[in-house]
Amino acid sequence: MKKHNFFAGPAVLPDRVTEETIKALQDFAGTGISIAQISHRSKQFQAVVDEAQDLFKELLNIPDGYSVLFLGGGASTQFAMIPYNIMKNKAMYLNTGVWATKAMKEAKRFGDIIEVRSTCEKFTSIPKDFEIDETADYLHITTNNTIYGTEIKYDIDSTIPLVADMSSDIFSRPIDVSKYVLIYGGAQKNLGPAGVTFVIVKDEILGKVERAIPTMLNYNTHIDKGSMFNTPPVLPIFMTLQTLKWLKELGGIEKMQQMNQEKANLLYNEIDRNPLFVGTAVKEDRSLMNISFLLQDKYKHLEAEFIEFATSKGVLGIKGHRSVGGFRASTYNALPKESVEFLVGLMQEFEKKHA
Ligand SMILES: *Cc1c(COP(=O)(O)O)cnc(C)c1O
């Protein structure tokens, strides 16, 4: 049976990425040995890192003066590494959910935090019109809230340096990188497998704090050594490169954005039309990547039945995050439109049976 992969992360990747990876695991770049069994300092692997960095810069239109790094440790290590490297006394955090809260918790170890929190208890909207504290060293935002299905779908204007966790929406829309000093994320949502973390950092913001930074947690270490200070996550970087090549061939980020919009429209329209379901996020902040929805109160008892029904038809990963409940369909770049159409069909079938 065909599977439709709606998992939130690790998540769906283009088939081509899997195919190229299988080949490279057997015979990497004509070396006759596996990519998992060759030095990261071989010229064949150096070419992979170089091409991945170049494609990052090309596809995201990254201006001069920024470095692209591929590191280990996940986005969660960045939560600490960012304040370690760039926070002097104080930083501002836009708290839009669990990940933002975790980022803030780490930053508190390094100084004072000014928190801007969404007024709705369950993080169903993004705070807007808040005042920026000019004395803060930076403003940290989480552009896509993977758990709640809310997203900041534009580049906000900030009068202080802007830092963004883009773990779950990087490469889903064009961004103006010049508006940020640092963008980071784990690859495993929209870019590659688990194991590699990307960081796009403006070089001139570094080296300005007084504290001593451990070598591995210092961005300058990795900039100086081209992400090769220590052994980098070789296979995840290779797979990320394959995804970037796929994205470029498909037509680049603008094309991706258009396809993501189409997929999200299909599903949101059905959620709004179907009397059984209701969306969780406020409409203007709805994510194009993670679509969260519930059963209407009257039908709440059918939750397990819908999951079971969907699973029996090959739809995987739509159970909502444990802190939100209900359902979450992650519609990342690599998810085909047919999978969304299929899910919509199942929602309509379910409606016929129960409404
Ligand atoms: C998944 C996720 C993280 C955590 O990433 P790890 O690589 O597991 O540390 C952080 N932020 C956001 C927005 C995420 O979706």
The ligand as a MOL file (V3000), in Angstrom:
LIG
                    3D

  0  0  0     0  0            999 V3000
M  V30 BEGIN CTAB
M  V30 COUNTS 15 15 0 0 0
M  V30 BEGIN ATOM
M  V30 1 C 12.3160 20.0690 16.1530 0
M  V30 2 C 12.5870 21.4550 16.5410 0
M  V30 3 C 13.6480 21.8060 17.3910 0
M  V30 4 C 14.5410 20.7720 18.0440 0
M  V30 5 O 15.4670 20.2920 17.1580 0
M  V30 6 P 16.5730 19.2140 17.6020 0
M  V30 7 O 17.3910 19.1190 16.3510 0
M  V30 8 O 15.8500 17.9610 17.9470 0
M  V30 9 O 17.3420 19.7550 18.7410 0
M  V30 10 C 13.8580 23.1410 17.6580 0
M  V30 11 N 13.0760 24.0900 17.1310 0
M  V30 12 C 12.0420 23.8000 16.3200 0
M  V30 13 C 11.2020 24.8930 15.7580 0
M  V30 14 C 11.7700 22.4780 15.9920 0
M  V30 15 O 10.7430 22.1750 15.1900 0
M  V30 END ATOM
M  V30 BEGIN BOND
M  V30 1 1 1 2
M  V30 2 1 2 3
M  V30 3 2 2 14
M  V30 4 1 3 4
M  V30 5 2 3 10
M  V30 6 1 4 5
M  V30 7 1 5 6
M  V30 8 2 6 7
M  V30 9 1 6 8
M  V30 10 1 6 9
M  V30 11 1 10 11
M  V30 12 2 11 12
M  V30 13 1 12 13
M  V30 14 1 12 14
M  V30 15 1 14 15
M  V30 END BOND
M  V30 END CTAB
M  END
